[in-house]
Amino acid sequence: MLDVAPERRDVPCLRPEQLRLIAEMAVRVEQHAGPPQDIEWAIAPGGALMVLQARPETTWPARRRERAARAAAAGGGYLALIHAAGTRTGDGHGG
């Protein structure tokens, strides 16, 4: 694991347009596959978003599942989840 310099720890590593592409891809994968999916993805050096694999999600803790249900009920779907994941909680981690 690489250590991240303190001044870079709160700097987002993805641009808003990349987050939007990821959210749109997640919706398409879930529409195709059915149940919520655990999706592994990568961004190629040229910027292309690639789905590496997707499988039914089974490991979210109850707290995250409840947060997802609240976001979906509010009409935010994946975009709201991605926004919530980027929100700092004071512990140095998003979400």
N, C-alpha and C positions, 0 to 999 in steps of 0.2 A: 504494500500500500504506500502511496506517495503522500507526503505531508504537504498540505496546502498552506501557503503563506497566509498569515493572519489577515492581511489587508484584502485578500481575494476570497475569503471564506463566505462572505455575504454577497458576492457578486454572482448573479445568475449565469449559468453556463449555457442556457438555451435562450434564443431570442423569441419574442412573442409569436412571430410567424412560424417558428419551428414547433412551439407548443400547440398552435392551432392545427398544424399538419398532423401531429401525433394524436390529438384529440379526434380529428376527423377519421384518421386511420383506425383508431380504437372503435369508433362507432361502426365503421364498415365491417371490421372483423367480427364484432359482436352480432351485428345484423346477419352476417353470413353463418356464424357458428351457433348462435342461439344464446346460451347462458353467458353470464359475465366471464371474460377471458383473462388469463394471465398472459400478457403479451410481451415477448422479448423483441426489442427493436434496436436498430443502430442507424446512425447517420454516416453515410459514406463520405470519404474525403471531398467529393464533388458536391456534397450537400443533399444527395438523394436519401429519402427515408426508406429503410428496408425492414420488413417484418422477418425476424429470424425464426420465430415459432410462436404458436398460440395454443393454449390448452385451457380447459375449464379451470377457473380459479377455485381453490379450496382452502387457502391458507390465511386469508385475512383475519386478523383478530376481530373480536366482536365490536370493539370501539370503532375501528375503521369501517366495518360493515354498517354500523349505525350512522356514521358520518356520511357514507355514500348514499344511504337511504334518504337522509335529510336533504342532501344536495340534489338528488334526483327528484324528490318531492317538490323542491323549490323551483324545479324546471331548469336547473343548471346542468345536469348531466355530466359528461366527462369534462367539459370546459370548466365547470365549477369545481370539480375535483382537482383538476390540474392547478387552478388558481389557489385552492386551499392547500395543496401540497407545497406551493411556493411561499406560503405565509410562514414567517418565522414565529416560533413559539418561545424564543428566549433561550433555548437549549442548544442553539447552533445548528439545528436540523429543521427542515421544512415539515409542515403538517402536524 
